[in-house]
């Protein structure tokens, strides 16, 4: 083992603070990465504050972070895909059982024995895994991703969660070129949904409750913007959408968006409201519409997403911060005061 610098939370009410954690020395199959940037995901905040206790209680101390970009510093003897000096990324997963039907289908995110990047049982050291708010990490080669060299690394980091979360359902739905695609919400997930849908050739429409976001939505690539609280605007577009990506994590009227779908249209949820959403069966029956959900992608699809971003010059819009401002960033995240993701410059941790 070796010691690494990190920021951790000691309890649900404690601020994140500087600490030292243990990392394992690389095994034959491992890649050791010096972390350069780590994005801040809303999941980090939920976990640090133990807001998902009923589903996945937080074990403290907690070192969050699953949007990791860095440079390889050491590889195990059996590693074939990486060498020291390579750029590399790590997302929400760092291991799985490698043998279940989900893993065989390249859907490691659904493996019942998946190991998440933080707050998950650590098979090597015991305790729980520690995430990317750290100066380095050691990960099984299979769960390390190649990062395009032509992209801004601070903006690449959020692709490892926000990027794949929105890319996966849009890509899986099918050929959307020329189709009318809606994106509900223009936040950390929504702004990536706009970029991907546009890159795939769709006619992209953003639904927002904030008229002030119209200009930014158009800048990001949207063709139209609908103010969802304007009944007349919603009525004009009813029944015209092929696919809608719903990124809202707060309570909202899902049926209003289902009514926007045309025949056999689909709305896919990637946001996770705390309370169950009311669903009208008639809204689905008349039009043979469907509602589905989507998580992140498997490793193969995540690599495909990164390669796609490299080809189309897609990154997340980020505000780069030093790690010493992470608690301030969390407070701003609660208020949706960021365009559109925070990315931590980990050089600030090394300077401590």
Steps between C-alpha positions, in 0.01 A plus 500: 500500500594863467360826636310744282368849566123539487196694617244309704187550708502357853121507538180611328530846655879545481661707225742333262853542634857406417608152605728208410369167370648162415526384139612154391816446302405390147441129446588333167175627343492847658561849368615777734384847401605846612169688512504830313131596511194361678148616424243562772182301449174554689542139612809610692292746702221248563752241619706734717184618675359146524184603317467159338519315831197279428657372178877525549604628842827690513799352682730763649755631443375555144724610212264574207574552132427280196579735212874448486757598238871457550832370377625144540803477729539124544354179350500137606691233306186361332366839385494533120287806421681769697853617568642774724429844356167408339190704572234293672154531649303324773124526537245362745632141506835353598416127502235231447482121516599475129286186459128575532263547203520878537880499486496260205270746320732797572243637744723506808288778651229241569730238654363412843858476625620825346749707699429870480782752500417616851293382799505142374660195669871497414600146397870574538546704817174442686279787609359703213638642179622859486429720200660771294531786750854370533841540341502145359301181454572135413248320279466170315599554136157392372343798676746759371405700192707662226460878488518688169807719494335786310251597771523733799552267796304710749198468271560130437469401868118539522462287187578198720159536666287783359624420151432128495172544693359707213686340208382147581120548472528733198726256318296195602170646382610472137568720203379847603634688199228741391272391787348737754671444834420679824723558801323585825718721719820686419739408779801276536328212322273700271774706338682177407175355362468802271857462374465128428157520337623780274816307409283203400308726261172547687275804506555587865246674721571598861220510757572739785308692765755785478464746210848627585650172382376537141811676372733244653292209370534636147873554551539138603332382179125495563284587202203610711417571863163440663411667829324206660282720723351665189189293424465640149858409403454149637171459312660603171758221527274225640537162329801600287805353675668170415713485813536704820785483751379602847791616718298654786585370848219691676129428519329599173200418281618213282165474321540845348807373314346165408232699318777655289584158351371384165400146405730245669710781645712440806604708799805376689571608856859560610413727792405339830230691694471404867126439474317271253364679195126476423438330166183513291431170329284675239791722400689181409213301352398764248806507279668177613754714680755371747695615805838352585800566718871490437812487717858545380646280228732200507872536439481437124225757453680752721811464286284542191360820650847640569611419146185668366578809708853505362369485145237772554698718745243458777579575863299613799471872574689529829602741769846394617560536874776415747409221740512746789171644367318167482266573793402831341439314174265258679294791636483653155405164349195484728395837357575392139754782490742353245525487121503211475737282702778563749837347414765484771857580397686243708826695474347701786508189720860426417593855604376447857 
